[in-house]
């Protein structure tokens, strides 16, 4: 397996300059009431939409490429709203230590999933692997969900390009029930956390390097999605739950939306198993995102067939087809619970 390439580190001058620009905004958002902070941050990021033509244009193209909107005017309107939703996320991250309280979210999940995560329906082990998208307020998938399940959580994360800004943001993530693990440390810390009975969370929807991901179909196009959840599942048998955290209004209220649980029986072909599990994650996340696509982070280069130098190489890419990709999730969930 080839080693992933790493981006060049920023100079100290750039790090401190960015932080000097970030900190006044951080303090303003801290001082404002939640609704005003959300409106202020959304207005700033919407202004950025008209100033940053590169990412604004890419966002519009991606919305149309995914087939969510086919009319350019409607796609631009959605892209502008998506920028505003990201601004709300910034305000929520800053306000989290002030605003967060247990029970600030709703749960929307299939019956099979509720049987796994609900303390009332499942008094036994509620250990899971969360496969999360950059949607709504993904930061809430940490402490809030760990407290709901009464199970501590470890989140695998990519280090921030600016460590000073990262430390401010991480302060709102950490807690007695939630720790973050640098993905550059490899799988050993995650395996240790898994052996301790912790929930494992991985953000999987953004482009993975060739040594970290597997090519799947996502919104009808090839994407390289992180395979860590599949690897952990094959090693442990712990169910995978695709999840997005939907924002409801501007008053720090959220809805945890879950897909069907993924429990895969190994075939003996590890490469095939990893693909099948990851494709099922991609399918469930796409289904969840399509319910309210404006809150997904559209600007990143998700797909291999657009916005990339070798995009033409994927013009004829086709999703692999297997006869037994989807097993019987209800039977497998029931079997898994009997084991626990």
N, C-alpha and C positions, 0 to 999 in steps of 0.2 A: 504494500500500500504506500503510495507516495505521500510525502510529508506536505502539509498545507503551507502555503506561502504566507508571510506576515507582512503587514503594511509597515512602512518606515515610521519610526517614532517621531513625534513632534518635538521641536526644539523647546527649551525652557522659555525662551522669549514668547513663542506662540502660545504656549500653555498659559503663561501668566497674562498675556494680552487677552486671550479668550475669557479667562476667569474674571478679569477686570471688567469686561463687558457684560458677563453673565451675572455677577454678584448684585449690581444695582437692581436688575430685573427680579432676581430672587428675593431681595428684601421688599420690593414693592408688592410682589405677590403674597409674601408673608403677612404684610400689614393690611391688605384689603380683605373684606369679607369674601366668602367663597364664591358667591354668584358674581360679584364684581371682578374678582380675580380671574374667573373663567372667561368672562366677557372681554376683559382687557387682554388676556393672553391670546384669545381667539382672534381679536382684532389685529394684533401684531402679526400673527402667523398668516392671516389673510392678506395683510399688506405685503408680507414676504412673497406671497403667491405672485404678485404683480412685479416684484423686484427680481426674483430669482426665476428667470425664464427657463433655465435649464431643467430644474426639478419640477416646475409647474407644467412645462410641456411634456415631460416624461410621465407625469401623473395622468394627464389627459390621455396620452397615447396608451398607457397601460390599462386604463378603465375601458377604452374602446377595444383594445387587443383581447381583453378577457371576455368581451361580449356583454359586459354589464350595461353599457350604454353604447348605442350605435350612432346617435346624433351628436356631432361635435359640440354643439351648444350645450346640450344636456350633460355631456361628459365634462365640459369645462365648469359647469355649475357644480357638479358633484365633486370635482377636483378642488374647487375653492372651499366647499364645505368640509372636505377631508382635511385641508390645511387648518381650518378652524378647529376641527376636532383634536388635532395634534396640539394646538395651543391650549385647549382645555386640559389635555393630559399634563402639560407642563405645570399648569396651575395646581392640578390635583396632586402632583408629586410634591410640590413645595408645601402644600397645605395638609398633606397626609398626617404629619405628627399632630396637627391641630384638630383635624376634622375626623380622623378615623375613629370609629367605634365598632365593637363587635356587633354583628347583625346588620351591617349597612348594605348588605347585598341580598338579592333574591337568587334562588336556585331554579334553573330550567334544565331539566335532564330527562332522558328516557327512563322508563321504569327499571331497565336492566342496570343503568348507571346508578340510580338512586339506591338500589339494593347493595351497591358496593360502598358508596360514600356516606350514606346517611347513618348517623349514630343510632337513630331509632330503629331503622330497618336492619342494620348490620352491627350488632354489639361486639363483633369480633374484630379482626384486623381490617383496617381501611387503607392499607398501604397501596398506593397506585403510582403510575408514571404519568405525569401530565404532559401532553404535547400541546403547547400553547402557541397562538399566533399573536403578532404585533397588531392587536386590535383593541379599540376602546381604551381601557386602562389595564394593560397587562400586568402592571405593578401590583394590582390588587389580588392577583392570583397567588400571592405569597402569604403574608400574615393572615389575611381574612379567611382564606380557604383552609389553612392549617388549623385555625381556631375553630372553624365550623366542624371539621372532621375530628378535632381533638388529637391530631397526629402531626408531629413536627415535620417541617419541609426543608429540603435543600434544593436551591435553584442553581443550575449550571448557567454561567453568564460569560459573555465576551467582555474583556476589560475595556473600560472607556478610553477613547483616544486621548482625552484630557483627564488625568487622574484627579485634579482638584475639583472639577465639576462632577466627576464620577463619585467622589467621596461625599459631596453634598446630597446627591441623589440616593446613594446607597444607604445613607443615614435613615431614610424613610422606608427602606426595604427590610433592614435587619430588625430582629426582635427575638424574644425568647423562644418563639415557635418557628422562626425562619432564619436560615443562614444562606449566604451566597458563596458559590465555589467558582473560582477562575477556571474557565475551560482549558486554558493552556497548561494546567496541572495534570491533564490527562484524565483517564477514567478511574484511577485508583481512589481519589477522595469521594467520587460519586458512588463507587462500589462499597466503600466503607460506610457511607451514609445509608445506602440501601440495606446493608446488613444490620444496621442499627434500627431498622424499621421505619425510616423516614420516608415521606413522600418525595419523589424526585420530579422536578419541573425543568423542561427544556423548551426554549423558544425555537421552533423548527421551520418557520415559514420563509425566512430569508435565505438567500443563495449560500450554499455550502461549497467549500473548496473541494477539489476532486478527491482528496483523501478523507473527507469528512462526510460526504453525502452520497446519495443514490439518485439516479435520474427517474423521475416519476412524471405523470401527467397532472397538471394543476391548472384549473380554469381552461382546460382544453389544449394546453401547450406544455412542452417539456421544461421541467425545472429540476434543479438539484437540491433535494431536501435533506436535512440532517438525519443521519441514520442512528444517532445515539439511542433514542427510545427503542428502536428495534433491537439493537445489540443488548440493551439492558433487559428487555423483555425475554429474549431468547435465553439469556443467562439465568433469569430468575423466575420467569413465569408470571410476574406481577402484571396485572391488567394495565393497559394503556388507555387513557381517557383524553381524546381531543377536546380542547376547551378554548373559548374566547370570553372576554370580560366586557360586556356591553354597558356603555354609559347610559343612564336614564336621567335626562335633564342636567341641570347645572348645580345640584345641591348635594353632590358627593353621594349619589346612590348608584348602584350597579347591579347587573344581573350576570351571574355565572351561567353561561350556556354550554352544555356538554353534548358531545356526540355519543354514538353507541360505543360501548367498551370493546376494545380489541384484545382478544386472547387467541393466540395463534399456535397451532400444533406444528412443531418443526417437521419438515419433510426429509431432512438429511442433506438437503442442498442449501447451505447457509446463504449463499448469494441470492438464491431465489426467495428464501424466507425473509431476508432483509428487504428485498424489493416489495414483496407482497404486503408486509406490515407497514412499510413507509407509504405505499400507495393507498392503503386503507386510511392512514392518518390524513393524507392529502385530500382524499375524497370527503372525509368527515369535516375537515376544516373548511373546505370550499363550500360545502352545504351550509355550514353555520354562517360563514361570512356573507354569502349571498342573501341571507335574510335581511341584512341591513349593511350593505357594502361600504357606505360612506365612512364608517369608523375604522376601516382597515387602513394600514399604512401602505399607500399605493406607490409612493415615489421610488422605493428601492428597486433595483433591477432583479426582479424575481425569476425571470424566464431566460432560458438559454437561447431562445430563437428570436430575441428582440433586444436592441440596445447593446449588443455585444459584437466584438470584432469577428468572431467565428459563427455568427448567427445563421449564416447561409448553410452551414454544415448540418443544421437541424431542420432544414426545410422539409425533409421527408421522414422526420422522426415519427415513429408509431409506438403507441403504448403496447408493451408486451401483453399477450393474452394467455392465461392459464385456465384450465378447466375447473380447478378447485381453489381459486383465490379466496372466496368468501365461505367461511365455515358457518356453523350454526351458533351465533353469539349467545342465544338464550340458554342453550344446553351447556355451553362452555362456561358461562357465568355461574350457572347453578352448580356445575362440577367444581369450579374454583371455590365457591363458598362452602361446599361440603368439606373440602380439604382444610379450610381455615377453621 
